[in-house]
Amino acid sequence: HPFRMDQNYSTKHKVQKNETLSHIIENYYYGSGLDVNFLRMSIVKFNKHAFVRSNPNFLYADKTIHLPSINEINSMFLGKKSNEVKSYERGETRNEIFFFSN
């Protein structure tokens, strides 16, 4: 399985009409040994632009989504900074609140 053989392997997928996140996970990650709940949360986190209010049950058609590697998923759940920078560079929103004063 490509995700298991190379822990840095990631890919893109264009969402088709009537396709669900469960279909995508089954097509790409089946046999990887990864927990489906972690995969679901990870894909939503990496692709907020493709979901209505970050709800994994409401996926927009015609959006291209990033299917994260095992290392990206691990980094996200362990809170490593490298993925926070990558997410920001891809134009995704960040979860931090910044305060500025003079």
Kinemage of the C-alpha trace (Angstrom):
@kinemage 1
@onewidth
@group {chain A} dominant
@subgroup {mainchain}
@vectorlist {calphas} color= white
{ca his a 1} P 0.000 0.000 0.000
{ca pro a 2} L 1.552 3.358 -0.997
{ca phe a 3} L 0.753 5.120 2.286
{ca arg a 4} L 2.339 2.306 4.296
{ca met a 5} L 5.367 1.845 2.009
{ca asp a 6} L 6.297 5.545 2.052
{ca gln a 7} L 5.253 7.439 5.168
{ca asn a 8} L 5.735 10.731 3.281
{ca tyr a 9} L 3.418 9.689 0.432
{ca ser a 10} L 0.465 12.021 -0.077
{ca thr a 11} L -1.752 12.690 -3.052
{ca lys a 12} L -4.548 14.908 -4.368
{ca his a 13} L -8.103 13.949 -5.276
{ca lys a 14} L -10.820 15.861 -7.106
{ca val a 15} L -14.177 15.241 -5.417
{ca gln a 16} L -16.854 13.904 -7.743
{ca lys a 17} L -20.575 14.548 -7.515
{ca asn a 18} L -22.269 12.306 -4.888
{ca glu a 19} L -18.897 11.143 -3.547
{ca thr a 20} L -18.506 10.921 0.224
{ca leu a 21} L -15.477 11.152 2.454
{ca ser a 22} L -16.006 7.480 3.317
{ca his a 23} L -15.716 6.581 -0.385
{ca ile a 24} L -12.486 8.544 -0.681
{ca ile a 25} L -10.980 7.003 2.448
{ca glu a 26} L -11.898 3.522 1.257
{ca asn a 27} L -10.451 4.121 -2.234
{ca tyr a 28} L -7.154 5.607 -1.058
{ca tyr a 29} L -6.453 4.328 2.446
{ca tyr a 30} L -8.071 0.854 2.522
{ca gly a 31} L -5.432 -1.619 3.659
{ca ser a 32} L -3.138 1.051 5.099
{ca gly a 33} L -3.896 0.043 8.686
{ca leu a 34} L -4.749 3.638 9.613
{ca asp a 35} L -7.696 4.369 11.899
{ca val a 36} L -10.668 5.642 9.881
{ca asn a 37} L -11.603 8.222 12.532
{ca phe a 38} L -8.085 9.719 12.496
{ca leu a 39} L -8.155 9.768 8.708
{ca arg a 40} L -11.527 11.519 8.638
{ca met a 41} L -10.389 14.197 11.110
{ca ser a 42} L -7.075 14.647 9.316
{ca ile a 43} L -8.580 15.063 5.866
{ca val a 44} L -11.105 17.596 7.144
{ca lys a 45} L -8.349 19.530 8.967
{ca phe a 46} L -6.147 19.639 5.864
{ca asn a 47} L -9.043 20.598 3.559
{ca lys a 48} L -11.372 22.984 5.355
{ca his a 49} L -12.189 24.608 2.009
{ca ala a 50} L -13.859 21.389 0.838
{ca phe a 51} L -16.275 20.885 3.742
{ca val a 52} L -19.292 22.838 4.940
{ca arg a 53} L -18.338 24.175 8.404
{ca ser a 54} L -15.679 21.433 8.788
{ca asn a 55} L -18.396 18.793 8.790
{ca pro a 56} L -17.086 15.520 7.286
{ca asn a 57} L -20.620 14.644 6.150
{ca phe a 58} L -20.897 17.691 3.859
{ca leu a 59} L -18.252 17.583 1.150
{ca tyr a 60} L -18.318 19.972 -1.816
{ca ala a 61} L -18.099 18.413 -5.280
{ca asp a 62} L -15.394 19.617 -7.704
{ca lys a 63} L -12.954 20.539 -4.915
{ca thr a 64} L -9.422 19.194 -5.038
{ca ile a 65} L -8.405 17.849 -1.668
{ca his a 66} L -5.050 16.912 -0.175
{ca leu a 67} L -4.875 13.356 1.158
{ca pro a 68} L -2.211 13.588 3.858
{ca ser a 69} L 0.688 11.237 4.401
{ca ile a 70} L 1.147 9.171 7.545
{ca asn a 71} L 3.845 11.609 8.677
{ca glu a 72} L 1.556 14.609 8.119
{ca ile a 73} L -1.204 12.920 10.128
{ca asn a 74} L 1.218 12.037 12.943
{ca ser a 75} L 2.606 15.575 13.037
{ca met a 76} L -0.867 17.082 13.188
{ca phe a 77} L -1.977 14.871 16.082
{ca leu a 78} L 1.304 15.325 17.955
{ca gly a 79} L 1.107 19.108 17.546
{ca lys a 80} L 4.358 19.544 15.635
{ca lys a 81} L 4.936 22.973 14.145
{ca ser a 82} L 5.979 21.797 10.667
{ca asn a 83} L 2.422 21.000 9.576
{ca glu a 84} L 1.028 24.229 10.995
{ca val a 85} L 3.385 26.098 8.677
{ca lys a 86} L 2.504 23.854 5.714
{ca ser a 87} L -1.233 24.363 6.284
{ca tyr a 88} L -0.767 28.101 6.444
{ca glu a 89} L 1.361 28.122 3.279
{ca arg a 90} L -1.403 26.243 1.436
{ca gly a 91} L -3.784 29.088 2.285
{ca glu a 92} L -5.740 27.283 4.966
{ca thr a 93} L -6.936 29.100 8.026
{ca arg a 94} L -5.050 28.870 11.293
{ca asn a 95} L -6.536 28.189 14.696
{ca glu a 96} L -4.454 30.745 16.617
{ca ile a 97} L -5.692 34.084 17.902
{ca phe a 98} L -3.261 36.980 17.645
{ca phe a 99} L -3.407 40.134 19.742
{ca phe a 100} L -1.710 43.297 18.543
{ca ser a 101} L -1.239 46.453 20.540
{ca asn a 102} L 0.669 49.691 20.256
